[in-house]
């Protein structure tokens, strides 16, 4: 499955991972859970 990471999830993942739900943290931390994890090109900007 392909996931598109929302900007706030990307920021929290990098700065406040404890703010994310357990499900989101386990999904992001386990690449076997997804085929692609995408981020909009505008998010880092």
mmCIF entry with sequence, helices, sheets and N, C-alpha, C, O atoms, coordinates in Angstrom:
data_MODEL
# 
_entry.id   MODEL 
# 
_entity.id                         1 
_entity.type                       polymer 
_entity.pdbx_number_of_molecules   1 
# 
_entity_poly.entity_id                      1 
_entity_poly.type                           'polypeptide(L)' 
_entity_poly.nstd_linkage                   no 
_entity_poly.nstd_monomer                   no 
_entity_poly.pdbx_seq_one_letter_code       
;(UNK)(UNK)(UNK)(UNK)(UNK)(UNK)(UNK)(UNK)(UNK)(UNK)(UNK)(UNK)(UNK)(UNK)(UNK)(UNK)
(UNK)(UNK)(UNK)(UNK)(UNK)(UNK)(UNK)(UNK)(UNK)(UNK)(UNK)(UNK)(UNK)(UNK)(UNK)(UNK)
(UNK)(UNK)(UNK)(UNK)(UNK)(UNK)(UNK)(UNK)(UNK)(UNK)(UNK)(UNK)(UNK)
;
_entity_poly.pdbx_seq_one_letter_code_can   XXXXXXXXXXXXXXXXXXXXXXXXXXXXXXXXXXXXXXXXXXXXX 
_entity_poly.pdbx_strand_id                 A 
# 
loop_
_entity_poly_seq.entity_id 
_entity_poly_seq.num 
_entity_poly_seq.mon_id 
_entity_poly_seq.hetero 
1 1  UNK n 
1 2  UNK n 
1 3  UNK n 
1 4  UNK n 
1 5  UNK n 
1 6  UNK n 
1 7  UNK n 
1 8  UNK n 
1 9  UNK n 
1 10 UNK n 
1 11 UNK n 
1 12 UNK n 
1 13 UNK n 
1 14 UNK n 
1 15 UNK n 
1 16 UNK n 
1 17 UNK n 
1 18 UNK n 
1 19 UNK n 
1 20 UNK n 
1 21 UNK n 
1 22 UNK n 
1 23 UNK n 
1 24 UNK n 
1 25 UNK n 
1 26 UNK n 
1 27 UNK n 
1 28 UNK n 
1 29 UNK n 
1 30 UNK n 
1 31 UNK n 
1 32 UNK n 
1 33 UNK n 
1 34 UNK n 
1 35 UNK n 
1 36 UNK n 
1 37 UNK n 
1 38 UNK n 
1 39 UNK n 
1 40 UNK n 
1 41 UNK n 
1 42 UNK n 
1 43 UNK n 
1 44 UNK n 
1 45 UNK n 
# 
_struct_asym.id          A 
_struct_asym.entity_id   1 
# 
loop_
_struct_conf.conf_type_id 
_struct_conf.id 
_struct_conf.pdbx_PDB_helix_id 
_struct_conf.beg_label_comp_id 
_struct_conf.beg_label_asym_id 
_struct_conf.beg_label_seq_id 
_struct_conf.pdbx_beg_PDB_ins_code 
_struct_conf.end_label_comp_id 
_struct_conf.end_label_asym_id 
_struct_conf.end_label_seq_id 
_struct_conf.pdbx_end_PDB_ins_code 
_struct_conf.beg_auth_comp_id 
_struct_conf.beg_auth_asym_id 
_struct_conf.beg_auth_seq_id 
_struct_conf.end_auth_comp_id 
_struct_conf.end_auth_asym_id 
_struct_conf.end_auth_seq_id 
_struct_conf.pdbx_PDB_helix_class 
_struct_conf.details 
_struct_conf.pdbx_PDB_helix_length 
HELX_P HELX_P1 AA1 UNK A 7  ? UNK A 15 ? UNK A 7  UNK A 15 1 ? 9 
HELX_P HELX_P2 AA2 UNK A 17 ? UNK A 19 ? UNK A 17 UNK A 19 5 ? 3 
HELX_P HELX_P3 AA3 UNK A 22 ? UNK A 29 ? UNK A 22 UNK A 29 1 ? 8 
HELX_P HELX_P4 AA4 UNK A 31 ? UNK A 33 ? UNK A 31 UNK A 33 5 ? 3 
# 
_struct_conf_type.id          HELX_P 
_struct_conf_type.criteria    ? 
_struct_conf_type.reference   ? 
# 
_struct_sheet.id               AA1 
_struct_sheet.type             ? 
_struct_sheet.number_strands   2 
_struct_sheet.details          ? 
# 
_struct_sheet_order.sheet_id     AA1 
_struct_sheet_order.range_id_1   1 
_struct_sheet_order.range_id_2   2 
_struct_sheet_order.offset       ? 
_struct_sheet_order.sense        parallel 
# 
loop_
_struct_sheet_range.sheet_id 
_struct_sheet_range.id 
_struct_sheet_range.beg_label_comp_id 
_struct_sheet_range.beg_label_asym_id 
_struct_sheet_range.beg_label_seq_id 
_struct_sheet_range.pdbx_beg_PDB_ins_code 
_struct_sheet_range.end_label_comp_id 
_struct_sheet_range.end_label_asym_id 
_struct_sheet_range.end_label_seq_id 
_struct_sheet_range.pdbx_end_PDB_ins_code 
_struct_sheet_range.beg_auth_comp_id 
_struct_sheet_range.beg_auth_asym_id 
_struct_sheet_range.beg_auth_seq_id 
_struct_sheet_range.end_auth_comp_id 
_struct_sheet_range.end_auth_asym_id 
_struct_sheet_range.end_auth_seq_id 
AA1 1 UNK A 2  ? UNK A 5  ? UNK A 2  UNK A 5  
AA1 2 UNK A 36 ? UNK A 39 ? UNK A 36 UNK A 39 
# 
loop_
_atom_site.group_PDB 
_atom_site.id 
_atom_site.type_symbol 
_atom_site.label_atom_id 
_atom_site.label_alt_id 
_atom_site.label_comp_id 
_atom_site.label_asym_id 
_atom_site.label_entity_id 
_atom_site.label_seq_id 
_atom_site.pdbx_PDB_ins_code 
_atom_site.Cartn_x 
_atom_site.Cartn_y 
_atom_site.Cartn_z 
_atom_site.occupancy 
_atom_site.B_iso_or_equiv 
_atom_site.pdbx_formal_charge 
_atom_site.auth_seq_id 
_atom_site.auth_comp_id 
_atom_site.auth_asym_id 
_atom_site.auth_atom_id 
_atom_site.pdbx_PDB_model_num 
ATOM 1   N N  . UNK A 1 1  ? 0.835  -1.162 0.000  1.00 0.00 ? 1  UNK A N  1 
ATOM 2   C CA . UNK A 1 1  ? 0.000  0.000  0.000  1.00 0.00 ? 1  UNK A CA 1 
ATOM 3   C C  . UNK A 1 1  ? 0.891  1.240  0.000  1.00 0.00 ? 1  UNK A C  1 
ATOM 4   O O  . UNK A 1 1  ? 1.977  1.230  0.578  1.00 0.00 ? 1  UNK A O  1 
ATOM 5   N N  . UNK A 1 2  ? 0.435  2.287  -0.639 1.00 0.00 ? 2  UNK A N  1 
ATOM 6   C CA . UNK A 1 2  ? 1.144  3.562  -0.693 1.00 0.00 ? 2  UNK A CA 1 
ATOM 7   C C  . UNK A 1 2  ? 0.479  4.556  0.252  1.00 0.00 ? 2  UNK A C  1 
ATOM 8   O O  . UNK A 1 2  ? -0.745 4.681  0.277  1.00 0.00 ? 2  UNK A O  1 
ATOM 9   N N  . UNK A 1 3  ? 1.297  5.259  1.024  1.00 0.00 ? 3  UNK A N  1 
ATOM 10  C CA . UNK A 1 3  ? 0.799  6.276  1.940  1.00 0.00 ? 3  UNK A CA 1 
ATOM 11  C C  . UNK A 1 3  ? 1.387  7.628  1.575  1.00 0.00 ? 3  UNK A C  1 
ATOM 12  O O  . UNK A 1 3  ? 2.555  7.722  1.197  1.00 0.00 ? 3  UNK A O  1 
ATOM 13  N N  . UNK A 1 4  ? 0.582  8.670  1.687  1.00 0.00 ? 4  UNK A N  1 
ATOM 14  C CA . UNK A 1 4  ? 1.036  10.037 1.509  1.00 0.00 ? 4  UNK A CA 1 
ATOM 15  C C  . UNK A 1 4  ? 1.041  10.689 2.880  1.00 0.00 ? 4  UNK A C  1 
ATOM 16  O O  . UNK A 1 4  ? -0.005 10.838 3.511  1.00 0.00 ? 4  UNK A O  1 
ATOM 17  N N  . UNK A 1 5  ? 2.217  11.072 3.334  1.00 0.00 ? 5  UNK A N  1 
ATOM 18  C CA . UNK A 1 5  ? 2.352  11.642 4.665  1.00 0.00 ? 5  UNK A CA 1 
ATOM 19  C C  . UNK A 1 5  ? 1.929  13.107 4.651  1.00 0.00 ? 5  UNK A C  1 
ATOM 20  O O  . UNK A 1 5  ? 2.411  13.898 3.840  1.00 0.00 ? 5  UNK A O  1 
ATOM 21  N N  . UNK A 1 6  ? 1.039  13.451 5.545  1.00 0.00 ? 6  UNK A N  1 
ATOM 22  C CA . UNK A 1 6  ? 0.592  14.824 5.724  1.00 0.00 ? 6  UNK A CA 1 
ATOM 23  C C  . UNK A 1 6  ? 1.753  15.638 6.303  1.00 0.00 ? 6  UNK A C  1 
ATOM 24  O O  . UNK A 1 6  ? 2.613  15.087 6.991  1.00 0.00 ? 6  UNK A O  1 
ATOM 25  N N  . UNK A 1 7  ? 1.779  16.945 6.027  1.00 0.00 ? 7  UNK A N  1 
ATOM 26  C CA . UNK A 1 7  ? 2.874  17.795 6.497  1.00 0.00 ? 7  UNK A CA 1 
ATOM 27  C C  . UNK A 1 7  ? 3.007  17.758 8.013  1.00 0.00 ? 7  UNK A C  1 
ATOM 28  O O  . UNK A 1 7  ? 4.120  17.647 8.525  1.00 0.00 ? 7  UNK A O  1 
ATOM 29  N N  . UNK A 1 8  ? 1.899  17.849 8.742  1.00 0.00 ? 8  UNK A N  1 
ATOM 30  C CA . UNK A 1 8  ? 2.027  17.865 10.206 1.00 0.00 ? 8  UNK A CA 1 
ATOM 31  C C  . UNK A 1 8  ? 2.542  16.529 10.731 1.00 0.00 ? 8  UNK A C  1 
ATOM 32  O O  . UNK A 1 8  ? 3.245  16.503 11.742 1.00 0.00 ? 8  UNK A O  1 
ATOM 33  N N  . UNK A 1 9  ? 2.212  15.423 10.074 1.00 0.00 ? 9  UNK A N  1 
ATOM 34  C CA . UNK A 1 9  ? 2.735  14.120 10.495 1.00 0.00 ? 9  UNK A CA 1 
ATOM 35  C C  . UNK A 1 9  ? 4.240  14.078 10.266 1.00 0.00 ? 9  UNK A C  1 
ATOM 36  O O  . UNK A 1 9  ? 4.982  13.571 11.107 1.00 0.00 ? 9  UNK A O  1 
ATOM 37  N N  . UNK A 1 10 ? 4.685  14.594 9.162  1.00 0.00 ? 10 UNK A N  1 
ATOM 38  C CA . UNK A 1 10 ? 6.114  14.616 8.853  1.00 0.00 ? 10 UNK A CA 1 
ATOM 39  C C  . UNK A 1 10 ? 6.882  15.455 9.880  1.00 0.00 ? 10 UNK A C  1 
ATOM 40  O O  . UNK A 1 10 ? 7.946  15.054 10.352 1.00 0.00 ? 10 UNK A O  1 
ATOM 41  N N  . UNK A 1 11 ? 6.330  16.621 10.218 1.00 0.00 ? 11 UNK A N  1 
ATOM 42  C CA . UNK A 1 11 ? 6.973  17.492 11.212 1.00 0.00 ? 11 UNK A CA 1 
ATOM 43  C C  . UNK A 1 11 ? 7.009  16.804 12.571 1.00 0.00 ? 11 UNK A C  1 
ATOM 44  O O  . UNK A 1 11 ? 8.052  16.774 13.223 1.00 0.00 ? 11 UNK A O  1 
ATOM 45  N N  . UNK A 1 12 ? 5.872  16.250 13.003 1.00 0.00 ? 12 UNK A N  1 
ATOM 46  C CA . UNK A 1 12 ? 5.833  15.580 14.302 1.00 0.00 ? 12 UNK A CA 1 
ATOM 47  C C  . UNK A 1 12 ? 6.755  14.369 14.327 1.00 0.00 ? 12 UNK A C  1 
ATOM 48  O O  . UNK A 1 12 ? 7.410  14.108 15.336 1.00 0.00 ? 12 UNK A O  1 
ATOM 49  N N  . UNK A 1 13 ? 6.812  13.633 13.231 1.00 0.00 ? 13 UNK A N  1 
ATOM 50  C CA . UNK A 1 13 ? 7.675  12.463 13.162 1.00 0.00 ? 13 UNK A CA 1 
ATOM 51  C C  . UNK A 1 13 ? 9.131  12.864 13.415 1.00 0.00 ? 13 UNK A C  1 
ATOM 52  O O  . UNK A 1 13 ? 9.884  12.124 14.048 1.00 0.00 ? 13 UNK A O  1 
ATOM 53  N N  . UNK A 1 14 ? 9.518  14.042 12.913 1.00 0.00 ? 14 UNK A N  1 
ATOM 54  C CA . UNK A 1 14 ? 10.892 14.507 13.074 1.00 0.00 ? 14 UNK A CA 1 
ATOM 55  C C  . UNK A 1 14 ? 11.128 15.271 14.370 1.00 0.00 ? 14 UNK A C  1 
ATOM 56  O O  . UNK A 1 14 ? 12.243 15.240 14.891 1.00 0.00 ? 14 UNK A O  1 
ATOM 57  N N  . UNK A 1 15 ? 10.128 15.951 14.909 1.00 0.00 ? 15 UNK A N  1 
ATOM 58  C CA . UNK A 1 15 ? 10.341 16.790 16.073 1.00 0.00 ? 15 UNK A CA 1 
ATOM 59  C C  . UNK A 1 15 ? 9.657  16.299 17.343 1.00 0.00 ? 15 UNK A C  1 
ATOM 60  O O  . UNK A 1 15 ? 10.198 16.476 18.435 1.00 0.00 ? 15 UNK A O  1 
ATOM 61  N N  . UNK A 1 16 ? 8.480  15.686 17.225 1.00 0.00 ? 16 UNK A N  1 
ATOM 62  C CA . UNK A 1 16 ? 7.719  15.240 18.396 1.00 0.00 ? 16 UNK A CA 1 
ATOM 63  C C  . UNK A 1 16 ? 7.040  13.912 18.105 1.00 0.00 ? 16 UNK A C  1 
ATOM 64  O O  . UNK A 1 16 ? 5.811  13.855 18.061 1.00 0.00 ? 16 UNK A O  1 
ATOM 65  N N  . UNK A 1 17 ? 7.797  12.850 17.906 1.00 0.00 ? 17 UNK A N  1 
ATOM 66  C CA . UNK A 1 17 ? 7.179  11.569 17.546 1.00 0.00 ? 17 UNK A CA 1 
ATOM 67  C C  . UNK A 1 17 ? 6.185  11.065 18.596 1.00 0.00 ? 17 UNK A C  1 
ATOM 68  O O  . UNK A 1 17 ? 5.277  10.303 18.263 1.00 0.00 ? 17 UNK A O  1 
ATOM 69  N N  . UNK A 1 18 ? 6.339  11.475 19.845 1.00 0.00 ? 18 UNK A N  1 
ATOM 70  C CA . UNK A 1 18 ? 5.403  11.056 20.883 1.00 0.00 ? 18 UNK A CA 1 
ATOM 71  C C  . UNK A 1 18 ? 4.007  11.637 20.662 1.00 0.00 ? 18 UNK A C  1 
ATOM 72  O O  . UNK A 1 18 ? 3.042  11.155 21.255 1.00 0.00 ? 18 UNK A O  1 
ATOM 73  N N  . UNK A 1 19 ? 3.885  12.652 19.828 1.00 0.00 ? 19 UNK A N  1 
ATOM 74  C CA . UNK A 1 19 ? 2.584  13.247 19.515 1.00 0.00 ? 19 UNK A CA 1 
ATOM 75  C C  . UNK A 1 19 ? 1.785  12.410 18.524 1.00 0.00 ? 19 UNK A C  1 
ATOM 76  O O  . UNK A 1 19 ? 0.573  12.585 18.399 1.00 0.00 ? 19 UNK A O  1 
ATOM 77  N N  . UNK A 1 20 ? 2.451  11.509 17.825 1.00 0.00 ? 20 UNK A N  1 
ATOM 78  C CA . UNK A 1 20 ? 1.778  10.649 16.861 1.00 0.00 ? 20 UNK A CA 1 
ATOM 79  C C  . UNK A 1 20 ? 1.146  9.458  17.563 1.00 0.00 ? 20 UNK A C  1 
ATOM 80  O O  . UNK A 1 20 ? 1.609  9.029  18.620 1.00 0.00 ? 20 UNK A O  1 
ATOM 81  N N  . UNK A 1 21 ? 0.106  8.939  16.978 1.00 0.00 ? 21 UNK A N  1 
ATOM 82  C CA . UNK A 1 21 ? -0.522 7.740  17.545 1.00 0.00 ? 21 UNK A CA 1 
ATOM 83  C C  . UNK A 1 21 ? 0.432  6.555  17.419 1.00 0.00 ? 21 UNK A C  1 
ATOM 84  O O  . UNK A 1 21 ? 1.351  6.556  16.601 1.00 0.00 ? 21 UNK A O  1 
ATOM 85  N N  . UNK A 1 22 ? 0.192  5.566  18.236 1.00 0.00 ? 22 UNK A N  1 
ATOM 86  C CA . UNK A 1 22 ? 1.012  4.351  18.190 1.00 0.00 ? 22 UNK A CA 1 
ATOM 87  C C  . UNK A 1 22 ? 0.960  3.725  16.798 1.00 0.00 ? 22 UNK A C  1 
ATOM 88  O O  . UNK A 1 22 ? 1.980  3.263  16.288 1.00 0.00 ? 22 UNK A O  1 
ATOM 89  N N  . UNK A 1 23 ? -0.214 3.708  16.187 1.00 0.00 ? 23 UNK A N  1 
ATOM 90  C CA . UNK A 1 23 ? -0.380 3.108  14.854 1.00 0.00 ? 23 UNK A CA 1 
ATOM 91  C C  . UNK A 1 23 ? 0.485  3.832  13.815 1.00 0.00 ? 23 UNK A C  1 
ATOM 92  O O  . UNK A 1 23 ? 1.144  3.184  13.002 1.00 0.00 ? 23 UNK A O  1 
ATOM 93  N N  . UNK A 1 24 ? 0.487  5.150  13.837 1.00 0.00 ? 24 UNK A N  1 
ATOM 94  C CA . UNK A 1 24 ? 1.268  5.921  12.860 1.00 0.00 ? 24 UNK A CA 1 
ATOM 95  C C  . UNK A 1 24 ? 2.761  5.703  13.094 1.00 0.00 ? 24 UNK A C  1 
ATOM 96  O O  . UNK A 1 24 ? 3.508  5.507  12.135 1.00 0.00 ? 24 UNK A O  1 
ATOM 97  N N  . UNK A 1 25 ? 3.204  5.734  14.337 1.00 0.00 ? 25 UNK A N  1 
ATOM 98  C CA . UNK A 1 25 ? 4.621  5.503  14.628 1.00 0.00 ? 25 UNK A CA 1 
ATOM 99  C C  . UNK A 1 25 ? 5.070  4.120  14.185 1.00 0.00 ? 25 UNK A C  1 
ATOM 100 O O  . UNK A 1 25 ? 6.159  3.968  13.630 1.00 0.00 ? 25 UNK A O  1 
ATOM 101 N N  . UNK A 1 26 ? 4.241  3.112  14.425 1.00 0.00 ? 26 UNK A N  1 
ATOM 102 C CA . UNK A 1 26 ? 4.628  1.755  14.026 1.00 0.00 ? 26 UNK A CA 1 
ATOM 103 C C  . UNK A 1 26 ? 4.608  1.610  12.505 1.00 0.00 ? 26 UNK A C  1 
ATOM 104 O O  . UNK A 1 26 ? 5.434  0.888  11.946 1.00 0.00 ? 26 UNK A O  1 
ATOM 105 N N  . UNK A 1 27 ? 3.690  2.278  11.837 1.00 0.00 ? 27 UNK A N  1 
ATOM 106 C CA . UNK A 1 27 ? 3.633  2.228  10.377 1.00 0.00 ? 27 UNK A CA 1 
ATOM 107 C C  . UNK A 1 27 ? 4.874  2.870  9.765  1.00 0.00 ? 27 UNK A C  1 
ATOM 108 O O  . UNK A 1 27 ? 5.523  2.274  8.905  1.00 0.00 ? 27 UNK A O  1 
ATOM 109 N N  . UNK A 1 28 ? 5.201  4.073  10.203 1.00 0.00 ? 28 UNK A N  1 
ATOM 110 C CA . UNK A 1 28 ? 6.355  4.785  9.657  1.00 0.00 ? 28 UNK A CA 1 
ATOM 111 C C  . UNK A 1 28 ? 7.650  4.038  9.975  1.00 0.00 ? 28 UNK A C  1 
ATOM 112 O O  . UNK A 1 28 ? 8.560  3.993  9.147  1.00 0.00 ? 28 UNK A O  1 
ATOM 113 N N  . UNK A 1 29 ? 7.733  3.461  11.152 1.00 0.00 ? 29 UNK A N  1 
ATOM 114 C CA . UNK A 1 29 ? 8.951  2.785  11.575 1.00 0.00 ? 29 UNK A CA 1 
ATOM 115 C C  . UNK A 1 29 ? 9.149  1.397  11.007 1.00 0.00 ? 29 UNK A C  1 
ATOM 116 O O  . UNK A 1 29 ? 10.192 0.781  11.230 1.00 0.00 ? 29 UNK A O  1 
ATOM 117 N N  . UNK A 1 30 ? 8.162  0.887  10.272 1.00 0.00 ? 30 UNK A N  1 
ATOM 118 C CA . UNK A 1 30 ? 8.258  -0.477 9.741  1.00 0.00 ? 30 UNK A CA 1 
ATOM 119 C C  . UNK A 1 30 ? 8.005  -0.460 8.232  1.00 0.00 ? 30 UNK A C  1 
ATOM 120 O O  . UNK A 1 30 ? 6.855  -0.555 7.804  1.00 0.00 ? 30 UNK A O  1 
ATOM 121 N N  . UNK A 1 31 ? 9.056  -0.342 7.424  1.00 0.00 ? 31 UNK A N  1 
ATOM 122 C CA . UNK A 1 31 ? 8.885  -0.279 5.971  1.00 0.00 ? 31 UNK A CA 1 
ATOM 123 C C  . UNK A 1 31 ? 8.187  -1.490 5.357  1.00 0.00 ? 31 UNK A C  1 
ATOM 124 O O  . UNK A 1 31 ? 7.698  -1.403 4.231  1.00 0.00 ? 31 UNK A O  1 
ATOM 125 N N  . UNK A 1 32 ? 8.129  -2.602 6.060  1.00 0.00 ? 32 UNK A N  1 
ATOM 126 C CA . UNK A 1 32 ? 7.422  -3.770 5.541  1.00 0.00 ? 32 UNK A CA 1 
ATOM 127 C C  . UNK A 1 32 ? 5.909  -3.537 5.503  1.00 0.00 ? 32 UNK A C  1 
ATOM 128 O O  . UNK A 1 32 ? 5.182  -4.289 4.854  1.00 0.00 ? 32 UNK A O  1 
ATOM 129 N N  . UNK A 1 33 ? 5.437  -2.505 6.192  1.00 0.00 ? 33 UNK A N  1 
ATOM 130 C CA . UNK A 1 33 ? 4.009  -2.180 6.259  1.00 0.00 ? 33 UNK A CA 1 
ATOM 131 C C  . UNK A 1 33 ? 3.499  -1.453 5.004  1.00 0.00 ? 33 UNK A C  1 
ATOM 132 O O  . UNK A 1 33 ? 2.289  -1.384 4.786  1.00 0.00 ? 33 UNK A O  1 
ATOM 133 N N  . UNK A 1 34 ? 4.389  -0.922 4.196  1.00 0.00 ? 34 UNK A N  1 
ATOM 134 C CA . UNK A 1 34 ? 3.964  -0.135 3.036  1.00 0.00 ? 34 UNK A CA 1 
ATOM 135 C C  . UNK A 1 34 ? 4.908  -0.352 1.857  1.00 0.00 ? 34 UNK A C  1 
ATOM 136 O O  . UNK A 1 34 ? 6.068  -0.728 2.029  1.00 0.00 ? 34 UNK A O  1 
ATOM 137 N N  . UNK A 1 35 ? 4.384  -0.104 0.654  1.00 0.00 ? 35 UNK A N  1 
ATOM 138 C CA . UNK A 1 35 ? 5.238  -0.205 -0.527 1.00 0.00 ? 35 UNK A CA 1 
ATOM 139 C C  . UNK A 1 35 ? 5.921  1.133  -0.822 1.00 0.00 ? 35 UNK A C  1 
ATOM 140 O O  . UNK A 1 35 ? 7.048  1.173  -1.315 1.00 0.00 ? 35 UNK A O  1 
ATOM 141 N N  . UNK A 1 36 ? 5.214  2.232  -0.510 1.00 0.00 ? 36 UNK A N  1 
ATOM 142 C CA . UNK A 1 36 ? 5.775  3.572  -0.683 1.00 0.00 ? 36 UNK A CA 1 
ATOM 143 C C  . UNK A 1 36 ? 5.249  4.476  0.419  1.00 0.00 ? 36 UNK A C  1 
ATOM 144 O O  . UNK A 1 36 ? 4.091  4.380  0.824  1.00 0.00 ? 36 UNK A O  1 
ATOM 145 N N  . UNK A 1 37 ? 6.122  5.356  0.897  1.00 0.00 ? 37 UNK A N  1 
ATOM 146 C CA . UNK A 1 37 ? 5.742  6.382  1.856  1.00 0.00 ? 37 UNK A CA 1 
ATOM 147 C C  . UNK A 1 37 ? 6.126  7.707  1.208  1.00 0.00 ? 37 UNK A C  1 
ATOM 148 O O  . UNK A 1 37 ? 7.309  8.022  1.086  1.00 0.00 ? 37 UNK A O  1 
ATOM 149 N N  . UNK A 1 38 ? 5.138  8.471  0.797  1.00 0.00 ? 38 UNK A N  1 
ATOM 150 C CA . UNK A 1 38 ? 5.372  9.678  0.027  1.00 0.00 ? 38 UNK A CA 1 
ATOM 151 C C  . UNK A 1 38 ? 5.223  10.923 0.885  1.00 0.00 ? 38 UNK A C  1 
ATOM 152 O O  . UNK A 1 38 ? 4.556  10.904 1.919  1.00 0.00 ? 38 UNK A O  1 
ATOM 153 N N  . UNK A 1 39 ? 5.850  12.001 0.447  1.00 0.00 ? 39 UNK A N  1 
ATOM 154 C CA . UNK A 1 39 ? 5.754  13.294 1.091  1.00 0.00 ? 39 UNK A CA 1 
ATOM 155 C C  . UNK A 1 39 ? 5.668  14.333 -0.007 1.00 0.00 ? 39 UNK A C  1 
ATOM 156 O O  . UNK A 1 39 ? 6.430  14.292 -0.973 1.00 0.00 ? 39 UNK A O  1 
ATOM 157 N N  . UNK A 1 40 ? 4.752  15.253 0.139  1.00 0.00 ? 40 UNK A N  1 
ATOM 158 C CA . UNK A 1 40 ? 4.608  16.302 -0.859 1.00 0.00 ? 40 UNK A CA 1 
ATOM 159 C C  . UNK A 1 40 ? 5.902  17.107 -0.943 1.00 0.00 ? 40 UNK A C  1 
ATOM 160 O O  . UNK A 1 40 ? 6.556  17.349 0.072  1.00 0.00 ? 40 UNK A O  1 
ATOM 161 N N  . UNK A 1 41 ? 6.261  17.512 -2.133 1.00 0.00 ? 41 UNK A N  1 
ATOM 162 C CA . UNK A 1 41 ? 7.494  18.274 -2.333 1.00 0.00 ? 41 UNK A CA 1 
ATOM 163 C C  . UNK A 1 41 ? 7.463  19.619 -1.625 1.00 0.00 ? 41 UNK A C  1 
ATOM 164 O O  . UNK A 1 41 ? 8.522  20.175 -1.335 1.00 0.00 ? 41 UNK A O  1 
ATOM 165 N N  . UNK A 1 42 ? 6.303  20.151 -1.343 1.00 0.00 ? 42 UNK A N  1 
ATOM 166 C CA . UNK A 1 42 ? 6.178  21.446 -0.675 1.00 0.00 ? 42 UNK A CA 1 
ATOM 167 C C  . UNK A 1 42 ? 6.407  21.352 0.827  1.00 0.00 ? 42 UNK A C  1 
ATOM 168 O O  . UNK A 1 42 ? 6.729  22.358 1.460  1.00 0.00 ? 42 UNK A O  1 
ATOM 169 N N  . UNK A 1 43 ? 6.250  20.184 1.406  1.00 0.00 ? 43 UNK A N  1 
ATOM 170 C CA . UNK A 1 43 ? 6.352  20.032 2.867  1.00 0.00 ? 43 UNK A CA 1 
ATOM 171 C C  . UNK A 1 43 ? 7.683  20.491 3.444  1.00 0.00 ? 43 UNK A C  1 
ATOM 172 O O  . UNK A 1 43 ? 7.675  21.246 4.417  1.00 0.00 ? 43 UNK A O  1 
ATOM 173 N N  . UNK A 1 44 ? 8.818  20.083 2.904  1.00 0.00 ? 44 UNK A N  1 
ATOM 174 C CA . UNK A 1 44 ? 10.098 20.553 3.467  1.00 0.00 ? 44 UNK A CA 1 
ATOM 175 C C  . UNK A 1 44 ? 10.338 22.045 3.261  1.00 0.00 ? 44 UNK A C  1 
ATOM 176 O O  . UNK A 1 44 ? 11.117 22.657 3.992  1.00 0.00 ? 44 UNK A O  1 
ATOM 177 N N  . UNK A 1 45 ? 9.689  22.614 2.296  1.00 0.00 ? 45 UNK A N  1 
ATOM 178 C CA . UNK A 1 45 ? 9.864  24.040 2.008  1.00 0.00 ? 45 UNK A CA 1 
ATOM 179 C C  . UNK A 1 45 ? 9.232  24.842 3.093  1.00 0.00 ? 45 UNK A C  1 
ATOM 180 O O  . UNK A 1 45 ? 9.262  26.072 3.049  1.00 0.00 ? 45 UNK A O  1 
# 
